[in-house]
Structures are given as C-alpha cells and as structure tokens.
Amino acid sequence: MKWMMVVGLLGVFSFGCAEKVDCGQMEKKLSECGVQLVRAVAKAQGKELPASADSLIQGMMDSMTKPLVQQCKDEGGKFSDAKEFNACLGKASCDEFAACMQPLMK
C-alpha cells in the first residue's frame, strides 16, 4: 500500500506547464491530513483500515512527505494536475482534502 501511495502521489506530481502548487502548503496539508488521505484511498479500493493503524500510517506519511516536497520544489511546483491539487489544498478539513485528493491518486 505504501508504494501505491508513492506512485499515486508521484503521478499527481508529473511535469506540466500549467498552474503551480505551493510546495509549503502541500507539505503542511500532507503532514496534517496524511492519515485521512490513506484511509480515503484504501476505502476507494474496498479496504477498511483499523483505527489502530493510524500511527503506522502517520509514520509512513512522515517518511514520504519530505521527498515529495523536495520533488515539488525541484519542479518549481509545476504538475500536470496542479489545478486540481490546488483545489484540494484549499479544502478546510482533512476529510474534505482526502475526498478531493482520492480521485487524483491514479
């Protein structure tokens, strides 16, 4: 599951010449809402994760966030799905963010 998340997030962060993502805001949102994002992706795949998995999920997200943010900075925030990603970053709650991001996790 960890590698599916990495591949999905990297797919979102592919090259593009459109809108840019605020890498700092992305880092903050992934750090705050990582557990909900993983749960939303798992649910979309028909899997239910136990509440006891939250600390493991948070640790996984903590280890994945730094390289993703670095890639964001290296690419100048340019991703093919930047417009959609920015819309998700603007969501107020983590549940809304996760629901918005889930379809982008290809």
Residue pairs with C-beta under 8 A, 6 or more apart in sequence:
1 38
1 42
2 60
2 64
4 41
4 105
5 37
5 38
5 41
5 60
5 64
5 105
6 64
8 41
8 104
8 105
8 106
9 64
9 68
9 105
10 68
10 71
11 105
11 106
12 79
12 80
12 81
12 85
12 104
12 105
12 106
13 21
13 68
13 71
13 72
13 75
13 79
14 79
14 80
14 81
15 75
15 78
15 79
15 80
16 78
16 79
16 80
16 81
16 82
17 78
18 78
18 80
18 82
18 83
19 82
19 83
19 86
20 76
20 77
20 78
20 82
21 72
21 77
21 78
21 79
21 82
21 85
21 86
21 89
22 77
22 86
22 89
23 69
23 72
23 73
23 77
25 89
26 68
26 69
26 72
26 85
26 89
27 65
27 69
27 72
29 88
29 89
29 97
30 37
30 61
30 64
30 65
30 68
30 69
31 61
31 62
31 65
32 94
33 94
33 97
33 98
34 57
34 58
34 60
34 61
34 62
34 64
34 65
35 54
35 57
35 58
35 61
35 94
36 94
36 95
36 97
36 98
37 61
37 94
37 97
37 98
37 101
37 102
38 49
38 57
38 60
38 61
39 49
39 57
39 98
40 98
40 99
40 101
40 102
41 102
41 105
42 48
42 49
43 102
44 102
44 105
49 57
72 79
79 85
81 104
84 100
84 104
85 101
85 104
87 100
88 97
88 100
88 101
88 104
89 97
91 97
91 100
